[in-house]
Amino acid sequence: MRWNGARCICGWKGGEQRIIRLPETRVFEDIEARLADLDGDGQREVVVVEADIALGASLAVYGAEGLRAATAFIGQTHRWLAPAAIGDLDGDGRVELAYVDRPHLRLELVFVRLEAGQMVEVVRLPGLTNHRIGEDFITSGLRDCGAGPEVVLANADWTRLVAATPRGQRDLGPFSAAAFRAALACR
């Protein structure tokens, strides 16, 4: 998978490639594309952040046929969202996508899922973040330490490490880069 600004050359099952071109007013505004089978059909979809010059960011899902679904744009320019994790985060057999809505401003972890061609919001948890201005990485990830998958990220002021699912969140202790890595490794 290669991308730059408004174009992605994306590969699918069997080595098939597609070029995805966005309108002139949009770019892929993400550090990486994520691949996951969101609908259980055996084909992986591509999950990316798209940003519109006037409308801000949206979480978009592409399949080999093109755009499958997207969240609503945030609604304001220079507003971003940061993907956090993808997995069956509530144990119901369906895949959820987790992202932080405006990780520097709104600070809400949002869980959505792909249902009948739409991105459907499951729940929002306030007071969480996974990105700091100036960093070229996202501080969140998926772990399963035996009790089911959960998202690991920081609280709003970066003092606490948190594990979250659509059912809620729990404190994992003081935040540090080392504590984050240990939490992801279930230590």
N, CA, C and O of each residue as an XYZ file, in Angstrom:
748
protein
N       0.852     -1.169      0.000
C       0.000      0.000      0.000
C       0.901      1.235      0.000
O       1.794      1.372      0.836
N       0.648      2.119     -0.944
C       1.392      3.379     -1.005
C       0.380      4.492     -1.135
O      -0.646      4.352     -1.801
N       0.688      5.606     -0.482
C      -0.232      6.735     -0.618
C       0.504      8.038     -0.457
O       1.571      8.113      0.152
N      -0.097      9.057     -1.018
C       0.425     10.411     -0.866
C      -0.739     11.368     -1.022
O      -1.394     11.392     -2.064
N      -0.992     12.131     -0.022
C      -2.025     13.146     -0.105
C      -3.388     12.633     -0.497
O      -4.134     12.155      0.357
N      -3.734     12.720     -1.769
C      -5.082     12.392     -2.224
C      -5.136     11.106     -3.039
O      -6.116     10.878     -3.748
N      -4.099     10.249     -2.958
C      -4.105      9.025     -3.744
C      -3.543      7.865     -2.929
O      -2.543      8.011     -2.227
N      -4.190      6.729     -3.031
C      -3.737      5.508     -2.375
C      -3.719      4.397     -3.402
O      -4.712      4.185     -4.098
N      -2.614      3.684     -3.511
C      -2.562      2.463     -4.313
C      -2.687      1.341     -3.304
O      -1.748      1.050     -2.563
N      -3.850      0.714     -3.280
C      -4.196     -0.249     -2.251
C      -4.290     -1.643     -2.845
O      -4.834     -1.822     -3.934
N      -3.760     -2.638     -2.129
C      -3.810     -4.018     -2.578
C      -4.876     -4.811     -1.845
O      -5.125     -4.588     -0.660
N      -5.505     -5.738     -2.557
C      -6.528     -6.611     -1.976
C      -6.138     -8.054     -2.192
O      -5.080     -8.345     -2.749
N      -6.989     -8.953     -1.751
C      -6.788    -10.393     -1.851
C      -6.403    -10.773     -3.279
O      -6.977    -10.271     -4.246
N      -5.425    -11.664     -3.393
C      -5.012    -12.121     -4.710
C      -4.088    -11.152     -5.431
O      -3.836    -11.318     -6.624
N      -3.579    -10.144     -4.730
C      -2.661     -9.197     -5.332
C      -3.315     -8.111     -6.163
O      -2.626     -7.296     -6.777
N      -4.632     -8.094     -6.187
C      -5.354     -7.075     -6.953
C      -5.081     -5.691     -6.358
O      -5.075     -5.525     -5.138
N      -4.857     -4.710     -7.217
C      -4.607     -3.344     -6.761
C      -5.649     -2.390     -7.309
O      -6.169     -2.575     -8.409
N      -5.944     -1.375     -6.530
C      -6.846     -0.302     -6.942
C      -6.194      1.025     -6.573
O      -5.521      1.137     -5.549
N      -6.403      2.015     -7.413
C      -5.964      3.376     -7.093
C      -7.186      4.143     -6.613
O      -8.202      4.218     -7.305
N      -7.075      4.700     -5.443
C      -8.156      5.510     -4.878
C      -7.721      6.959     -4.954
O      -6.711      7.347     -4.366
N      -8.489      7.758     -5.684
C      -8.193      9.189     -5.808
C      -9.311      9.967     -5.140
O     -10.492      9.715     -5.374
N      -8.924     10.902     -4.318
C      -9.900     11.741     -3.632
C     -10.169     13.008     -4.429
O      -9.356     13.394     -5.269
N     -11.300     13.661     -4.174
C     -11.558     14.966     -4.803
C     -10.468     15.967     -4.396
O      -9.783     15.771     -3.393
N     -10.319     17.015     -5.165
C      -9.276     18.017     -4.906
C      -9.368     18.657     -3.532
O      -8.365     19.166     -3.031
N     -10.523     18.648     -2.915
C     -10.698     19.283     -1.611
C     -10.402     18.341     -0.446
O     -10.576     18.722      0.712
N      -9.953     17.106     -0.736
C      -9.711     16.131      0.320
C      -8.330     15.508      0.220
O      -7.740     15.432     -0.858
N      -7.822     15.058      1.377
C      -6.561     14.317      1.448
C      -6.711     13.189      2.459
O      -7.586     13.228      3.325
N      -5.845     12.183      2.339
C      -5.704     11.191      3.390
C      -4.830     11.842      4.459
O      -3.680     12.190      4.192
N      -5.358     12.004      5.641
C      -4.615     12.680      6.706
C      -4.429     11.702      7.854
O      -5.130     11.749      8.865
N      -3.466     10.819      7.664
C      -3.288      9.708      8.585
C      -1.827      9.291      8.542
O      -1.113      9.612      7.592
N      -1.384      8.579      9.563
C      -0.002      8.116      9.559
C       0.140      6.767      8.868
O       1.235      6.400      8.443
N      -0.964      6.026      8.753
C      -0.954      4.750      8.050
C      -2.387      4.328      7.744
O      -3.334      4.754      8.405
N      -2.518      3.496      6.745
C      -3.808      2.863      6.473
C      -3.871      1.588      7.299
O      -2.848      0.946      7.537
N      -5.061      1.222      7.734
C      -5.249      0.017      8.523
C      -6.073     -0.978      7.714
O      -7.053     -0.597      7.074
N      -5.682     -2.247      7.738
C      -6.379     -3.290      7.004
C      -7.093     -4.206      7.992
O      -6.483     -4.689      8.946
N      -8.388     -4.446      7.765
C      -9.158     -5.327      8.631
C     -10.403     -5.795      7.899
O     -10.993     -5.052      7.115
N     -10.798     -7.037      8.162
C     -12.053     -7.553      7.627
C     -13.162     -7.091      8.558
O     -13.352     -7.661      9.632
N     -13.885     -6.072      8.157
C     -14.894     -5.463      9.017
C     -16.252     -6.129      8.929
O     -17.074     -5.983      9.833
N     -16.500     -6.863      7.843
C     -17.833     -7.437      7.651
C     -17.844     -8.966      7.581
O     -18.883     -9.563      7.299
N     -16.704     -9.599      7.834
C     -16.645    -11.056      7.890
C     -16.719    -11.769      6.555
O     -17.012    -12.964      6.509
N     -16.458    -11.051      5.458
C     -16.537    -11.681      4.132
C     -15.213    -12.266      3.652
O     -15.119    -12.755      2.527
N     -14.186    -12.215      4.509
C     -12.878    -12.733      4.134
C     -12.009    -11.758      3.376
O     -10.844    -12.056      3.114
N     -12.535    -10.607      3.016
C     -11.776     -9.555      2.324
C     -11.481     -8.433      3.322
O     -12.367     -7.995      4.056
N     -10.262     -7.987      3.339
C      -9.913     -6.879      4.234
C     -10.305     -5.546      3.609
O     -10.105     -5.318      2.415
N     -10.861     -4.679      4.431
C     -11.146     -3.312      4.021
C      -9.966     -2.436      4.458
O      -9.171     -2.819      5.316
N      -9.874     -1.253      3.844
C      -8.854     -0.271      4.193
C      -9.537      0.829      5.001
O     -10.521      1.418      4.554
N      -9.010      1.099      6.189
C      -9.569      2.121      7.081
C      -8.575      3.273      7.141
O      -7.409      3.075      7.482
N      -9.038      4.480      6.809
C      -8.171      5.663      6.778
C      -8.914      6.883      7.307
O     -10.141      6.895      7.407
N      -8.140      7.902      7.639
C      -8.715      9.207      7.964
C      -8.650     10.045      6.700
O      -7.590     10.188      6.092
N      -9.785     10.593      6.311
C      -9.863     11.536      5.197
C     -10.148     12.901      5.777
O     -10.939     13.023      6.712
N      -9.521     13.925      5.242
C      -9.805     15.286      5.691
C     -10.258     16.127      4.503
O      -9.672     16.072      3.422
N     -11.304     16.898      4.726
C     -11.836     17.822      3.740
C     -11.417     19.230      4.159
O     -11.456     19.567      5.342
N     -11.020     20.039      3.200
C     -10.498     21.369      3.500
C     -11.488     22.231      4.280
O     -11.068     23.074      5.073
N     -12.770     22.041      4.079
C     -13.771     22.855      4.773
C     -14.477     22.115      5.909
O     -15.002     22.744      6.828
N     -14.490     20.786      5.849
C     -15.321     20.012      6.777
C     -14.566     19.247      7.844
O     -15.188     18.655      8.725
N     -13.229     19.241      7.791
C     -12.453     18.490      8.773
C     -12.368     17.022      8.427
O     -12.503     16.642      7.264
N     -12.144     16.190      9.438
C     -11.835     14.779      9.235
C     -13.046     13.873      9.306
O     -14.093     14.223      9.851
N     -12.861     12.684      8.730
C     -13.845     11.610      8.733
C     -13.083     10.294      8.718
O     -12.011     10.209      8.118
N     -13.619      9.267      9.371
C     -13.045      7.928      9.293
C     -13.723      7.218      8.126
O     -14.946      7.076      8.108
N     -12.928      6.771      7.150
C     -13.469      6.192      5.926
C     -13.029      4.743      5.764
O     -11.923      4.365      6.150
N     -13.923      3.936      5.183
C     -13.656      2.531      4.919
C     -13.777      2.304      3.416
O     -14.801      2.607      2.805
N     -12.701      1.760      2.830
C     -12.677      1.451      1.404
C     -12.568     -0.049      1.196
O     -11.870     -0.744      1.935
N     -13.263     -0.535      0.188
C     -13.127     -1.899     -0.288
C     -12.600     -1.851     -1.705
O     -12.346     -0.771     -2.237
N     -12.432     -3.013     -2.325
C     -11.916     -3.063     -3.692
C     -12.793     -2.278     -4.659
O     -12.310     -1.794     -5.683
N     -14.091     -2.148     -4.340
C     -15.020     -1.429     -5.215
C     -15.037      0.079     -4.961
O     -15.696      0.815     -5.695
N     -14.334      0.545     -3.947
C     -14.295      1.976     -3.627
C     -14.778      2.252     -2.211
O     -14.720      1.380     -1.344
N     -15.252      3.464     -1.986
C     -15.706      3.866     -0.653
C     -16.882      3.007     -0.210
O     -17.894      2.927     -0.906
N     -16.752      2.368      0.939
C     -17.836      1.534      1.488
C     -18.701      2.337      2.450
O     -19.928      2.259      2.408
N     -18.046      3.116      3.324
C     -18.773      3.884      4.335
C     -17.810      4.866      4.983
O     -16.592      4.714      4.891
N     -18.372      5.875      5.639
C     -17.552      6.856      6.348
C     -18.378      7.488      7.459
O     -19.602      7.580      7.369
N     -17.692      7.916      8.496
C     -18.371      8.696      9.524
C     -18.646     10.076      8.952
O     -18.063     10.461      7.938
N     -19.519     10.807      9.589
C     -19.748     12.199      9.178
C     -18.456     12.984      9.390
O     -17.684     12.684     10.300
N     -18.226     13.985      8.553
C     -17.078     14.864      8.773
C     -17.299     15.621     10.079
O     -18.436     15.907     10.455
N     -16.225     15.938     10.755
C     -16.307     16.651     12.031
C     -17.077     17.959     11.878
O     -17.794     18.366     12.792
N     -16.934     18.619     10.733
C     -17.746     19.803     10.467
C     -17.007     21.117     10.492
O     -17.610     22.170     10.288
N     -15.705     21.076     10.738
C     -14.920     22.305     10.804
C     -13.516     22.015     10.295
O     -12.948     20.962     10.586
N     -12.973     22.933      9.551
C     -11.619     22.773      9.030
C     -10.601     22.665     10.173
O     -10.840     23.144     11.281
N      -9.479     22.034      9.883
C      -8.386     21.862     10.849
C      -8.822     21.093     12.091
O      -8.337     21.362     13.190
N      -9.723     20.151     11.923
C     -10.147     19.295     13.021
C      -9.910     17.849     12.590
O     -10.265     17.463     11.476
N      -9.309     17.051     13.473
C      -8.800     15.742     13.127
C      -9.349     14.691     14.079
O      -9.825     15.012     15.167
N      -9.278     13.441     13.661
C      -9.558     12.323     14.541
C      -8.398     11.349     14.432
O      -7.724     11.290     13.403
N      -8.165     10.588     15.487
C      -7.023      9.671     15.529
C      -7.505      8.242     15.775
O      -8.019      7.940     16.853
N      -7.343      7.354     14.779
C      -7.732      5.964     14.976
C      -7.035      5.359     16.196
O      -5.885      5.684     16.490
N      -7.745      4.478     16.899
C      -7.199      3.886     18.119
C      -7.039      2.371     18.011
O      -5.991      1.841     18.380
N      -8.057      1.659     17.513
C      -7.990      0.199     17.441
C      -9.152     -0.323     16.604
O     -10.149      0.366     16.391
N      -8.994     -1.569     16.134
C     -10.040     -2.261     15.389
C     -10.126     -3.679     15.936
O      -9.112     -4.371     16.027
N     -11.318     -4.115     16.300
C     -11.508     -5.479     16.785
C     -12.914     -5.654     17.333
O     -13.696     -4.705     17.375
N     -13.230     -6.867     17.748
C     -14.513     -7.115     18.411
C     -14.364     -6.647     19.850
O     -14.011     -7.428     20.733
N     -14.631     -5.390     20.076
C     -14.329     -4.752     21.354
C     -15.436     -4.894     22.396
O     -15.251     -4.512     23.551
N     -16.585     -5.441     21.996
C     -17.641     -5.649     22.989
C     -18.064     -7.111     23.098
O     -19.021     -7.430     23.803
N     -17.356     -8.000     22.403
C     -17.603     -9.428     22.529
C     -18.861     -9.945     21.861
O     -19.314    -11.044     22.180
N     -19.442     -9.180     20.938
C     -20.687     -9.614     20.296
C     -20.472    -10.284     18.937
O     -21.437    -10.594     18.238
N     -19.210    -10.507     18.563
C     -18.912    -11.147     17.290
C     -18.805    -10.202     16.113
O     -18.482    -10.638     15.008
N     -19.068     -8.914     16.318
C     -18.940     -7.917     15.249
C     -17.739     -7.020     15.537
O     -17.371     -6.805     16.692
N     -17.143     -6.506     14.479
C     -15.938     -5.685     14.604
C     -16.307     -4.224     14.842
O     -17.143     -3.658     14.137
N     -15.672     -3.627     15.842
C     -15.813     -2.188     16.091
C     -14.521     -1.482     15.701
O     -13.433     -2.053     15.773
N     -14.667     -0.230     15.288
C     -13.534      0.650     15.034
C     -13.566      1.705     16.128
O     -14.612      2.296     16.396
N     -12.434      1.941     16.752
C     -12.354      2.947     17.810
C     -11.439      4.074     17.340
O     -10.376      3.830     16.770
N     -11.867      5.308     17.586
C     -11.033      6.467     17.267
C     -11.287      7.561     18.294
O     -12.322      7.583     18.960
N     -10.317      8.471     18.408
C     -10.502      9.610     19.300
C     -10.920     10.810     18.457
O     -10.210     11.232     17.544
N     -12.081     11.341     18.785
C     -12.619     12.528     18.119
C     -11.894     13.740     18.694
O     -11.986     14.033     19.886
N     -11.174     14.433     17.823
C     -10.391     15.613     18.164
C      -9.550     15.378     19.422
O      -9.891     15.858     20.503
N      -8.442     14.630     19.270
C      -7.628     14.224     20.418
C      -6.973     15.375     21.184
O      -6.408     15.163     22.256
N      -7.046     16.583     20.642
C      -6.478     17.738     21.347
C      -7.565     18.658     21.885
O      -7.279     19.577     22.653
N      -8.818     18.415     21.485
C      -9.908     19.327     21.847
C     -11.099     18.621     22.487
O     -11.433     18.886     23.642
N     -11.734     17.733     21.747
C     -12.961     17.089     22.239
C     -12.667     15.927     23.183
O     -13.380     15.723     24.166
N     -11.606     15.160     22.879
C     -11.111     14.126     23.784
C     -12.148     13.049     24.089
O     -12.385     12.717     25.251
N     -12.773     12.500     23.027
C     -13.759     11.436     23.194
C     -13.342     10.209     22.393
O     -13.032     10.304     21.206
N     -13.337      9.053     23.059
C     -13.116      7.797     22.367
C     -14.459      7.356     21.799
O     -15.434      7.207     22.536
N     -14.506      7.146     20.484
C     -15.744      6.811     19.794
C     -15.618      5.397     19.239
O     -14.606      5.048     18.631
N     -16.653      4.584     19.454
C     -16.722      3.247     18.887
C     -17.803      3.251     17.810
O     -18.934      3.670     18.058
N     -17.447      2.780     16.605
C     -18.387      2.676     15.499
C     -18.252      1.288     14.888
O     -17.262      0.593     15.117
N     -19.255      0.890     14.109
C     -19.144     -0.359     13.354
C     -19.803     -0.177     11.991
O     -20.681      0.666     11.806
N     -19.355     -0.986     11.058
C     -19.912     -0.991      9.703
C     -21.150     -1.877      9.705
O     -21.063     -3.079      9.960
N     -22.309     -1.275      9.419
C     -23.571     -2.012      9.365
C     -24.350     -1.566      8.136
O     -24.681     -0.389      7.994
N     -24.638     -2.503      7.260
C     -25.452     -2.242      6.069
C     -24.975     -1.011      5.304
O     -25.779     -0.169      4.906
N     -23.666     -0.915      5.103
C     -23.109      0.177      4.318
C     -23.017      1.512      5.026
O     -22.737      2.529      4.391
N     -23.246      1.526      6.321
C     -23.181      2.768      7.107
C     -22.224      2.586      8.285
O     -22.056      1.483      8.805
N     -21.604      3.687      8.689
C     -20.833      3.678      9.929
C     -21.803      4.066     11.041
O     -22.317      5.185     11.064
N     -22.049      3.140     11.957
C     -23.020      3.343     13.019
C     -22.280      3.532     14.335
O     -21.469      2.694     14.730
N     -22.565      4.635     15.006
C     -21.920      4.902     16.287
C     -22.511      4.005     17.366
O     -23.729      3.860     17.474
N     -21.624      3.399     18.169
C     -22.026      2.519     19.258
C     -22.069      3.297     20.571
O     -23.071      3.269     21.286
N     -20.969      3.994     20.881
C     -20.889      4.747     22.141
C     -19.694      5.702     22.079
O     -18.762      5.505     21.299
N     -19.741      6.742     22.920
C     -18.632      7.678     23.110
C     -18.242      7.673     24.576
O     -19.098      7.685     25.460
N     -16.929      7.653     24.827
C     -16.418      7.746     26.186
C     -15.603      9.032     26.305
O     -14.616      9.192     25.586
N     -15.982      9.947     27.185
C     -15.286     11.234     27.297
C     -13.973     11.138     28.080
O     -13.740     10.196     28.837
N     -13.127     12.148     27.869
C     -11.925     12.315     28.675
C     -10.756     11.437     28.297
O      -9.922     11.128     29.148
N     -10.667     11.018     27.015
C      -9.585     10.140     26.570
C      -8.917     10.697     25.322
O      -9.539     11.402     24.527
N      -7.633     10.365     25.165
C      -6.882     10.842     24.001
C      -5.808      9.839     23.610
O      -5.498      8.914     24.361
N      -5.246     10.039     22.419
C      -4.177      9.160     21.943
C      -3.164      9.885     21.052
O      -2.357      9.246     20.378
N      -3.209     11.209     21.053
C      -2.255     11.946     20.224
C      -1.946     13.299     20.850
O      -2.822     13.975     21.390
N      -0.659     13.676     20.760
C      -0.221     14.999     21.208
C       0.301     15.770     20.003
O       0.941     15.199     19.120
N       0.027     17.050     19.974
C       0.477     17.903     18.881
C       1.993     17.786     18.749
O       2.729     17.861     19.732
N       2.438     17.600     17.509
C       3.865     17.503     17.213
C       4.386     16.080     17.114
O       5.474     15.861     16.581
N       3.630     15.101     17.617
C       4.088     13.719     17.534
C       3.671     13.107     16.201
O       2.582     13.382     15.696
N       4.545     12.274     15.635
C       4.243     11.634     14.357
C       3.783     10.188     14.557
O       3.967      9.339     13.684
N       3.188      9.925     15.711
C       2.660      8.605     16.023
C       1.420      8.765     16.890
O       1.168      9.819     17.474
N       0.660      7.686     16.951
C      -0.562      7.660     17.753
C      -0.331      6.720     18.928
O       0.141      5.597     18.749
N      -0.661      7.175     20.118
C      -0.425      6.410     21.336
C      -1.702      5.686     21.755
O      -2.397      6.100     22.682
N      -1.987      4.611     21.058
C      -3.092      3.723     21.429
C      -2.884      2.408     20.719
O      -2.120      2.322     19.757
N      -3.556      1.398     21.188
C      -3.445      0.103     20.556
C      -4.445     -0.866     21.135
O      -5.159     -0.564     22.092
N      -4.478     -2.039     20.531
C      -5.398     -3.093     20.913
C      -4.621     -4.154     21.687
O      -3.506     -4.518     21.312
N      -5.222     -4.644     22.769
C      -4.619     -5.751     23.496
C      -5.721     -6.700     23.945
O      -6.887     -6.320     24.058
N      -5.322     -7.947     24.198
C      -6.221     -8.924     24.810
C      -5.391     -9.702     25.810
O      -4.573    -10.545     25.441
N      -5.609     -9.412     27.065
C      -4.846    -10.048     28.146
C      -5.638    -11.205     28.766
O      -5.368    -11.602     29.899
N      -6.608    -11.742     28.029
C      -7.359    -12.886     28.491
C      -8.819    -12.607     28.806
O      -9.611    -13.543     28.919
N      -9.189    -11.356     28.948
C     -10.581    -11.007     29.279
C     -11.293    -10.370     28.084
O     -12.380     -9.814     28.240
N     -10.698    -10.444     26.905
C     -11.277     -9.836     25.717
C     -10.505     -8.619     25.279
O      -9.791     -8.012     26.077
N     -10.640     -8.252     24.015
C      -9.909     -7.110     23.474
C     -10.318     -5.795     24.133
O     -11.476     -5.597     24.497
N      -9.336     -4.900     24.276
C      -9.599     -3.558     24.786
C      -8.598     -2.582     24.185
O      -7.500     -2.961     23.779
N      -9.002     -1.328     24.140
C      -8.167     -0.248     23.623
C      -7.350      0.317     24.780
O      -7.885      0.562     25.861
N      -6.061      0.521     24.555
C      -5.202      1.145     25.560
C      -4.839      2.535     25.052
O      -4.377      2.687     23.921
N      -5.048      3.548     25.889
C      -4.749      4.929     25.534
C      -4.609      5.757     26.809
O      -4.561      5.200     27.906
N      -4.543      7.077     26.673
C      -4.310      7.963     27.822
C      -5.566      8.730     28.200
O      -6.482      8.898     27.394
N      -5.587      9.190     29.445
C      -6.665     10.101     29.831
C      -6.363     11.481     29.242
O      -5.299     11.686     28.657
N      -7.278     12.408     29.394
C      -7.203     13.705     28.705
C      -5.945     14.503     29.023
O      -5.440     15.215     28.154
N      -5.425     14.403     30.246
C      -4.233     15.204     30.579
C      -2.942     14.376     30.603
O      -1.925     14.825     31.132
N      -2.985     13.186     30.041
C      -1.822     12.308     29.883
C      -1.198     11.893     31.215
O      -0.003     11.603     31.267
N      -1.976     11.860     32.279
C      -1.430     11.433     33.571
C      -1.737      9.968     33.873
O      -1.047      9.349     34.682
N      -2.777      9.401     33.225
C      -3.203      8.035     33.522
C      -3.299      7.211     32.239
O      -3.632      7.727     31.172
N      -3.004      5.945     32.367
C      -3.164      4.977     31.303
C      -4.528      4.316     31.496
O      -4.911      3.989     32.620
N      -5.255      4.121     30.405
C      -6.629      3.639     30.485
C      -6.842      2.490     29.502
O      -6.305      2.501     28.395
N      -7.636      1.492     29.921
C      -8.119      0.438     29.025
C      -9.611      0.677     28.834
O     -10.332      0.922     29.801
N     -10.075      0.607     27.590
C     -11.477      0.937     27.314
C     -12.093     -0.059     26.340
O     -11.420     -0.602     25.464
N     -13.389     -0.281     26.519
C     -14.231     -1.037     25.603
C     -15.533     -0.246     25.495
O     -15.709      0.737     26.214
N     -16.444     -0.648     24.619
C     -17.718      0.062     24.572
C     -18.502      0.001     25.890
O     -19.411      0.802     26.104
N     -18.161     -0.927     26.758
C     -18.848     -1.042     28.055
C     -18.298     -0.081     29.106
O     -18.908      0.088     30.161
N     -17.143      0.556     28.831
C     -16.583      1.492     29.807
C     -15.069      1.485     29.792
O     -14.435      0.963     28.875
N     -14.510      2.073     30.823
C     -13.056      2.207     30.899
C     -12.585      1.889     32.305
O     -13.344      1.944     33.272
N     -11.278      1.548     32.384
C     -10.682      1.321     33.694
C      -9.265      1.845     33.702
O      -8.572      1.842     32.685
N      -8.859      2.288     34.849
C      -7.545      2.885     35.056
C      -6.490      1.788     35.135
O      -6.679      0.786     35.824
N      -5.373      1.982     34.422
C      -4.263      1.035     34.446
C      -3.054      1.577     35.195
O      -2.025      0.905     35.263
N      -3.157      2.776     35.759
C      -2.037      3.351     36.500
C      -1.474      4.590     35.834
O      -2.020      5.072     34.841
N      -0.384      5.106     36.378
C       0.232      6.320     35.830
C       0.693      6.110     34.383
O       1.160      5.033     34.014
N       0.549      7.165     33.579
C       0.969      7.093     32.188
C       2.463      7.356     32.057
O       3.005      8.267     32.683
N       3.109      6.553     31.245
C       4.468      6.798     30.746
C       4.589      5.966     29.478
O       3.788      5.060     29.247
N       5.573      6.267     28.671
C       5.779      5.492     27.444
C       6.059      4.033     27.788
O       5.555      3.130     27.121
N       6.860      3.800     28.824
C       7.175      2.430     29.242
C       5.925      1.715     29.749
O       5.715      0.543     29.438
N       5.098      2.405     30.522
C       3.859      1.802     31.028
C       2.912      1.474     29.873
O       2.227      0.452     29.904
N       2.872      2.330     28.863
C       2.036      2.079     27.694
C       2.490      0.806     26.975
O       1.671     -0.058     26.661
N       3.795      0.694     26.717
C       4.321     -0.503     26.042
C       4.047     -1.762     26.873
O       3.683     -2.803     26.325
N       4.222     -1.665     28.179
C       3.968     -2.814     29.054
C       2.498     -3.206     29.036
O       2.171     -4.393     29.014
N       1.617     -2.225     29.045
C       0.167     -2.503     29.020
C      -0.221     -3.215     27.727
O      -0.997     -4.170     27.751
N       0.316     -2.754     26.603
C       0.012     -3.416     25.325
C       0.510     -4.864     25.308
O      -0.083     -5.728     24.663
N       1.612     -5.112     26.028
C       2.190     -6.464     26.088
C       1.591     -7.287     27.232
O       2.042     -8.401     27.497
N       0.569     -6.736     27.915
C      -0.099     -7.431     29.025
C       0.841     -7.737     30.182
O       0.752     -8.798     30.799
N       1.739     -6.807     30.474
C       2.651     -6.970     31.610
C       2.308     -5.978     32.697
O       2.961     -5.954     33.740
